[in-house]
Amino acid sequence: MLLHCPSSSLSPAPTSPGPSLCSHGKMSESQRLLLENAQQVVLVCAQGEPYLVGEAMRSLAILENASLVVGRDGCIKAIGPADAIRREFSKISFEERIDCSGKCILPGLVDAHAHPVWAGDRVHEFAMKLAGATYMEIHQAGGGINFTVEHTQKASEEELFSTFRYRLLCMRRAGTTLVECKSGYGLNLETELKMLRVIERAQKELDISISSTYCGAHAVPKGKTPTEAADDIVYNHLPKLKELGQRGEIHVDNIDVFCEKGVFDLHSTRRILQGGKAIGLQINFHGDELHPMKAAELGAELGARAISHLEEVSDAGIAAMATGKCSAVLLPTTAYMLRLKQPQARKMLDEGVIVALGSDFNPNAYCFSMSTVMHLACVNMRMSMSEALAAATINAAYALGRSHTHGSLEVGKQGDLIIINSPRWEHLIYQFGGYQELIEYVVTKGKVVYKKDSTSPKGHEEKR
């Protein structure tokens, strides 16, 4: 048995943790949660890596016949062989114990790109797409983002929160415990702030971690040019966000721009992203989706944390992202729904880019499930299952600046995890659309927030 704690020089091997016990400090008389006798515990990382690339993505850290302890503070206290944990904690009481015999424990999934705050659905546009209409044709005809903006501007804050809450619970039911949530369907300052307040409220009221993104440059508002829209954001929106942040009213993590032909060009994108960076926001934006814009090169130059989409990224952009440790957030649902060419996932992986995954949940790509996203990444983008899981956990957490607390099962990290009813973790990806039957528990900060006996996301409310 190896003892592993922050002050210990003993630690498991990077790609094969082996029969180790990872524990953190002196144990109190009681802990929050004990998960016992799991067939597999998928740590993903074992050495505190902030992200995985190359071979490390194909050889994830996994323990067999293991147990895990989450403390009363919501953080992981110990992981190791079941018999070692049993001895170590024989005199410790737990608020809850779960027998995981024959099951697998995985980190809570991380959704690195989502637009879950909006009013009005666009189911009618799906028929238009099936008939051959392109994304930009629908957008230019007043549909797409413009349609959603119109409905979101009219919706009350309470209406937006109600639908947003439901969507978050659906995501959590599907195993997501950290999700990026963007504004961007307001385009004017009043509605953008309304959306950000809704996101702020959810962070306080729901047991799910959120990374908040200001995306006021999601489209050019009607009646404005891209330059006028950029001026409004730089001179009005961003100063207001800074003021509200300093007062502690709204906490925003990231700034986003839709850098695209006919939307925001490179010059306007640069201005907005630099403005956001100047007030302390991480750069995390849409780039090179429908047309090659050299957005990846720009993002790497500006020190972006992440760039999403990248279906039209250049070879030079891929190289720049690899060098700059700028993560590529790939969105298999978007390429699938819009019948776009797939992002060059294999080339990015082979060249050392930090590849992450997101659902791109929005009215145009209505998908709650990161297991579905991983399946599509494997089939359509030729990622391996291990690469897809790393991309939907530790690398997605890195894209949001949260890999020090989320994305892997390691001592000291937040106790966010899922338990699946299968002896092999790969079933989470293999069983296309089967997460409803596979996921038995979702746990955040060591608290069970979903049990499979719940019949819907509304069936298991947070305990106050």
C-alpha positions in Angstrom: 0.0 0.0 0.0 1.3 3.4 -0.9 0.3 6.5 1.1 -0.2 9.5 -1.1 -0.8 13.0 0.2 0.4 16.5 -0.7 3.5 16.2 1.5 4.4 12.7 0.5 7.1 11.8 -2.0 5.3 8.5 -2.7 2.8 8.6 -5.6 1.3 6.3 -8.2 2.8 6.0 -11.6 1.3 8.5 -14.1 -0.4 6.0 -16.4 -1.0 3.1 -14.0 -1.8 4.1 -10.4 -1.7 0.5 -9.3 -2.6 -0.7 -5.8 -2.4 2.7 -4.1 -4.2 4.5 -1.3 -4.4 8.3 -1.8 -5.4 10.1 1.4 -5.3 13.7 2.6 -4.3 14.6 6.1 -5.7 13.5 9.4 -9.3 12.2 9.2 -12.0 13.7 11.3 -14.5 11.5 13.1 -17.0 11.7 10.3 -17.0 12.2 6.5 -19.7 12.9 4.0 -19.6 10.0 1.6 -18.1 6.6 1.2 -18.2 4.8 -2.2 -17.2 1.2 -1.7 -16.0 -1.7 -3.8 -16.2 -0.2 -7.3 -15.2 -2.4 -10.1 -13.4 0.6 -11.6 -12.6 4.1 -10.4 -11.6 6.2 -13.4 -9.3 8.9 -12.0 -8.4 10.2 -15.5 -5.4 11.9 -13.9 -3.2 10.8 -11.0 -0.4 13.4 -10.8 -2.3 16.7 -10.7 -2.0 17.3 -14.4 -3.8 20.4 -15.6 -4.6 18.8 -18.9 -3.7 15.7 -21.0 -2.3 15.5 -24.5 -0.8 12.8 -26.7 -0.3 9.4 -25.2 -1.5 10.5 -21.8 -5.0 10.8 -23.3 -5.0 7.2 -24.4 -3.8 5.7 -21.1 -6.1 7.1 -18.4 -5.4 6.4 -14.7 -7.8 3.7 -13.5 -8.0 1.8 -10.2 -9.7 -1.7 -10.0 -11.7 -2.8 -7.0 -11.4 0.5 -5.3 -13.2 2.9 -2.9 -13.4 6.7 -2.6 -14.1 9.1 0.3 -15.5 12.6 0.1 -15.2 14.8 3.2 -17.7 17.1 4.8 -16.1 20.0 3.0 -17.1 18.4 -0.4 -13.6 17.5 -1.4 -12.1 14.1 -2.1 -10.2 12.8 0.9 -9.0 9.4 -0.2 -9.0 7.0 -3.1 -7.6 3.5 -3.1 -8.0 -0.3 -3.0 -11.2 -1.2 -1.3 -9.5 -3.2 1.5 -7.1 -0.4 2.2 -9.8 2.2 2.5 -11.8 -0.1 4.7 -8.9 -0.4 7.2 -8.0 3.2 7.0 -11.6 4.4 7.7 -12.8 1.5 10.0 -13.5 4.0 12.9 -14.9 6.8 10.8 -18.7 7.4 10.4 -20.2 8.6 7.1 -23.3 10.5 6.3 -23.9 8.2 3.4 -22.4 4.9 2.0 -23.0 3.5 -1.4 -22.0 0.0 -2.4 -20.6 0.3 -5.9 -19.9 -3.5 -6.5 -19.9 -4.2 -10.2 -20.1 -0.5 -11.0 -17.8 2.2 -12.2 -17.1 5.6 -10.7 -16.0 8.4 -13.1 -15.4 12.1 -12.7 -18.5 14.4 -13.2 -18.5 15.3 -16.9 -17.6 18.8 -17.9 -19.4 20.7 -20.7 -17.0 23.3 -22.0 -19.4 25.1 -24.3 -23.1 25.7 -23.9 -25.8 28.3 -24.5 -28.6 27.2 -22.0 -30.2 30.6 -21.3 -32.8 31.6 -23.9 -36.5 31.8 -24.6 -38.4 30.4 -27.7 -37.4 27.2 -29.4 -36.4 26.8 -33.1 -37.9 23.4 -33.8 -39.3 24.9 -37.0 -35.8 25.6 -38.3 -34.8 22.0 -38.0 -37.2 21.3 -40.9 -35.6 24.1 -42.9 -32.2 22.6 -42.3 -33.4 19.2 -43.4 -34.7 20.8 -46.6 -31.2 22.2 -47.3 -31.1 25.7 -45.8 -27.7 26.6 -44.4 -27.1 28.2 -41.0 -26.2 31.6 -42.5 -29.2 31.5 -44.9 -31.6 31.1 -41.9 -29.7 33.7 -39.9 -29.8 36.3 -42.7 -33.6 35.7 -43.2 -34.2 36.7 -39.6 -34.0 33.3 -38.0 -31.3 31.6 -36.0 -29.8 33.8 -33.3 -32.0 36.8 -34.3 -35.2 34.7 -33.7 -33.9 33.7 -30.2 -32.8 37.2 -29.4 -36.3 38.6 -30.1 -37.9 36.0 -27.7 -35.2 36.4 -25.1 -35.5 40.1 -25.0 -39.2 39.8 -24.3 -39.0 37.1 -21.6 -39.0 38.0 -18.0 -36.0 37.2 -15.7 -38.2 34.6 -13.9 -39.3 33.0 -17.2 -35.6 32.7 -18.3 -34.6 31.2 -14.9 -37.4 28.6 -14.9 -36.4 27.2 -18.3 -32.7 27.5 -17.5 -33.1 25.7 -14.3 -34.8 22.8 -16.0 -32.1 22.5 -18.6 -29.4 22.5 -16.0 -31.1 19.7 -14.1 -31.4 17.7 -17.4 -27.7 18.2 -18.0 -26.9 17.2 -14.4 -29.1 14.1 -14.8 -26.9 13.2 -17.8 -23.8 13.4 -15.7 -22.6 17.0 -16.2 -21.4 18.6 -13.0 -19.5 21.6 -14.5 -21.0 23.5 -17.4 -20.1 26.7 -19.2 -23.1 29.0 -19.5 -23.1 31.9 -22.0 -25.2 35.0 -22.4 -25.5 36.2 -26.0 -29.2 36.1 -26.9 -29.7 39.7 -25.6 -27.2 41.7 -27.7 -28.3 44.9 -25.9 -26.9 45.7 -22.5 -30.2 45.3 -20.6 -30.9 41.8 -21.8 -27.3 40.6 -21.6 -27.3 41.6 -17.9 -30.6 39.9 -17.4 -29.1 36.7 -18.7 -26.0 37.0 -16.6 -28.2 37.6 -13.5 -30.1 34.4 -14.2 -26.7 32.5 -14.5 -25.6 34.1 -11.2 -28.8 33.0 -9.5 -28.3 29.4 -10.7 -24.8 29.3 -9.3 -26.2 30.2 -5.9 -29.3 28.0 -5.9 -28.4 24.8 -7.8 -25.9 22.0 -7.0 -24.0 22.3 -10.3 -20.8 24.2 -11.0 -21.1 26.9 -13.6 -18.5 28.9 -15.6 -20.2 32.2 -16.7 -19.4 33.6 -20.1 -20.3 37.1 -21.4 -21.1 36.6 -25.1 -22.6 40.0 -26.1 -20.8 39.7 -29.4 -22.8 36.6 -30.4 -24.3 38.5 -33.4 -24.6 42.0 -34.8 -27.8 43.6 -33.5 -30.3 44.8 -36.1 -29.6 48.4 -37.2 -25.9 48.3 -36.3 -22.8 47.7 -38.2 -20.2 45.3 -36.7 -18.0 48.3 -35.8 -20.9 50.0 -34.0 -21.7 46.8 -32.2 -18.1 46.4 -31.1 -18.0 50.1 -29.9 -21.1 49.5 -27.8 -19.6 46.4 -26.2 -16.1 48.0 -25.5 -17.4 51.4 -24.3 -20.7 50.4 -22.6 -21.1 46.7 -21.9 -17.6 45.9 -20.6 -17.3 48.9 -18.2 -20.7 47.9 -16.7 -19.6 44.3 -16.3 -16.4 45.5 -14.5 -18.5 47.7 -12.2 -21.0 45.0 -11.3 -18.1 42.5 -10.8 -16.3 44.9 -8.4 -19.6 45.3 -6.4 -20.0 41.5 -6.3 -23.3 41.5 -8.0 -22.3 39.5 -11.1 -19.4 37.1 -11.5 -18.3 36.5 -15.1 -15.4 34.2 -16.0 -15.0 34.4 -19.7 -15.5 36.6 -22.8 -16.7 35.3 -26.1 -17.1 36.6 -29.6 -18.6 35.0 -32.7 -15.6 35.6 -35.1 -17.2 34.8 -38.4 -17.7 36.2 -41.9 -20.7 38.5 -41.9 -20.6 38.8 -38.0 -17.4 40.0 -36.3 -14.2 40.2 -38.3 -10.7 39.8 -36.9 -10.3 43.5 -36.1 -13.6 43.8 -34.1 -13.0 40.4 -32.5 -9.5 41.6 -31.3 -10.9 44.8 -29.9 -13.6 43.0 -27.9 -11.4 40.2 -26.6 -8.7 42.6 -25.5 -11.3 44.7 -23.8 -12.5 41.6 -21.9 -9.0 40.5 -21.0 -8.3 44.0 -19.6 -11.1 43.6 -17.0 -9.9 40.1 -16.0 -11.9 37.8 -18.2 -10.5 34.6 -19.8 -10.7 34.6 -23.6 -12.9 31.8 -24.7 -14.5 32.4 -28.1 -16.1 31.0 -31.3 -13.7 30.8 -34.2 -13.1 29.3 -37.7 -16.5 27.6 -37.8 -18.1 28.4 -41.2 -15.2 30.1 -42.9 -11.4 30.2 -42.3 -10.9 33.4 -40.4 -7.5 32.9 -38.8 -9.3 33.0 -35.5 -7.0 30.3 -34.0 -3.9 32.4 -34.8 -5.5 35.4 -33.2 -6.5 33.5 -30.1 -3.1 32.1 -29.6 -1.6 35.5 -30.0 -3.9 37.0 -27.4 -3.3 34.2 -24.9 -6.8 32.7 -25.3 -7.7 29.9 -22.8 -10.0 28.2 -25.4 -11.4 28.5 -28.9 -14.5 26.6 -30.0 -15.7 25.1 -33.2 -12.6 25.2 -35.5 -14.1 23.3 -38.4 -12.2 25.6 -40.8 -9.1 26.0 -38.8 -5.8 26.3 -40.7 -2.7 24.2 -40.2 -0.9 27.3 -38.9 -3.7 27.9 -36.4 -3.4 24.4 -35.1 0.3 24.8 -34.6 -0.2 28.1 -32.9 -2.8 26.7 -30.5 -0.5 23.8 -29.6 2.4 26.1 -28.8 0.2 28.5 -26.9 -1.5 25.8 -24.8 -4.8 27.2 -26.1 -7.5 24.5 -25.8 -9.6 23.5 -28.8 -13.3 23.0 -27.7 -14.7 20.7 -30.4 -18.5 20.5 -30.8 -19.6 17.3 -32.5 -23.3 18.1 -32.2 -22.9 21.3 -34.3 -21.1 19.6 -37.2 -23.6 16.8 -37.1 -26.7 19.1 -36.9 -25.5 21.6 -39.6 -23.9 18.9 -41.8 -20.6 20.7 -41.6 -17.2 19.0 -42.2 -15.9 17.6 -39.0 -13.1 19.4 -37.1 -9.7 18.0 -37.6 -9.6 16.3 -34.2 -7.0 13.7 -35.1 -4.6 16.3 -36.5 -5.0 18.5 -33.4 -4.4 15.5 -31.1 -1.4 14.4 -33.0 0.1 17.9 -32.9 -0.3 18.3 -29.2 -3.4 20.6 -29.0 -5.3 20.4 -25.8 -8.6 19.0 -27.1 -11.8 19.5 -25.1 -15.5 18.8 -25.9 -18.7 20.7 -25.4 -22.3 20.1 -26.1 -23.0 23.5 -27.7 -26.4 23.2 -26.2 -28.6 25.9 -27.8 -31.8 26.1 -29.8 -29.8 25.0 -32.9 -28.2 21.9 -31.3 -30.5 20.7 -28.5 -28.3 18.1 -26.7 -28.0 17.7 -22.9 -25.8 14.7 -22.8 -22.0 14.7 -22.8 -22.0 10.9 -23.3 -23.8 11.5 -26.6 -21.2 14.2 -27.4 -18.4 11.7 -26.6 -20.0 9.0 -28.8 -20.2 11.4 -31.8 -16.6 12.5 -31.2 -15.5 8.9 -31.4 -17.5 8.0 -34.5 -17.4 11.2 -36.5 -14.1 12.7 -35.4 -12.2 9.4 -34.9 -11.3 10.0 -31.3 -10.7 7.0 -29.1 -13.0 6.5 -26.1 -10.1 7.4 -23.7 -9.4 10.6 -25.6 -13.1 11.5 -25.6 -13.4 11.0 -21.9 -10.3 13.1 -21.2 -11.6 15.8 -23.5 -15.0 15.8 -21.6 -13.4 15.9 -18.1 -9.9 17.2 -17.4 -9.4 19.0 -20.7 -12.8 20.6 -20.7 -12.1 21.7 -17.1 -8.8 23.3 -18.3 -10.7 25.1 -21.1 -12.8 26.8 -18.3 -9.8 27.4 -16.0 -11.1 24.9 -13.5 -8.9 21.8 -13.9 -7.3 22.5 -10.4 -10.7 21.7 -8.9 -12.7 19.6 -11.5 -12.2 17.1 -14.3 -10.5 14.2 -12.4 -10.9 12.2 -9.3 -7.9 13.2 -7.2 -7.4 14.0 -3.5 -8.2 17.6 -2.8 -10.4 18.1 -5.8 -14.2 18.7 -5.6 -16.1 15.5 -5.0 -18.1 15.6 -8.3 -18.6 12.2 -9.8 -21.0 9.8 -11.5 -21.7 6.1 -10.8 -22.7 3.9 -13.7 -24.2 0.5 -13.6 -21.6 -1.3 -15.7 -18.3 -3.1 -14.8 -16.5 -1.2 -17.6 -16.5 2.6 -17.9 -16.5 2.5 -21.7 -20.2 1.7 -21.7 -20.9 5.4 -21.0 -19.8 6.1 -24.5 -20.6 2.8 -26.2 -24.2 2.8 -25.3 -25.4 5.6 -27.6 -28.2 7.5 -26.0 -28.2 5.1 -23.0 -27.2 7.3 -20.2 -30.6 7.2 -18.6 -30.2 3.6 -17.8 -26.5 3.6 -17.1 -26.1 6.6 -14.7 -27.3 5.5 -11.3 -26.0 8.4 -9.2 -24.8 11.9 -9.8 -22.8 13.4 -6.9 -21.7 17.0 -6.5 -19.4 18.1 -3.6 -20.1 14.6 -2.1 -23.8 15.1 -2.0 -26.1 12.8 -4.0 -28.1 15.1 -6.3 -29.6 12.4 -8.6 -30.6 8.8 -8.0 -31.8 6.7 -10.9 -35.1 6.0 -9.1 -36.0 9.6 -9.9 -38.2 9.7 -12.9 -37.2 13.1 -14.2 -34.9 16.0 -13.4 -37.8 17.5 -11.4 -38.0 14.4 -9.2 -34.9 15.0 -7.2 -34.7 18.6 -5.8 -31.7 20.1 -4.1 -31.8 19.8 -0.3 -31.6 23.1 1.3 
